[in-house]
Amino acid sequence: MMNDRSPQIKIQIGNLSILEQPKTAFLCSRQVPADAVLKCYDWAIQMREAGRCVISGFHSPIEQDVLHYLLKGKQPVIMALARGVKTSWEPSIQKALEEGRLLIITPFGEGVKRASADTAAVRNDLMIQLADDIVVGYAAPDGMLARRLRLEREKQVEILV
């Protein structure tokens, strides 16, 4: 749902040309039922093996696990932050940046130090705006993600569970 108030990338680190790739947004609620976990892992491995670029916040525990699987591959990855950019990264993130296959973006300035429900919603809107399609590991029925996805009319949305 793009409009003239759609979020824009304010800060980026890494390979900006990754934005030119076809992209799949991966979103998942923080609380995930057990039957969704393995489906998300299998999906991440499929994306890695297919060389598909995935954009996600990689914030929730399941999203962090998906990032772990993706970083074991060679495909491009986009990490969209729900806060400003931090100054140091764990070794796997730093390695992917050095290899030119990771782009870290945020719609927030350096003054936003913590993710919140509001900043996560803005970040999710940015990811949806940039993605060609959307995959949802799990959306809690009454959660923020499910409410946002009910509004999505422009992109194909696949829900794993």
Secondary structure, 3 states (H helix, E strand, C coil): CCCCCCCCCCEEEECHHHHHCCEEEEECCCCCCHHHHHHHHHHHHHHHHHCCEEEECCCCHHHHHHHHHHHCCCCCEEEECCCCCCCCCCHHHHHHHHCCCEEEEECCCCCCCCCCHHHHHHHHHHHHHHCCEEEECCCCCCCHHHHHHHHCCCCEEEECC
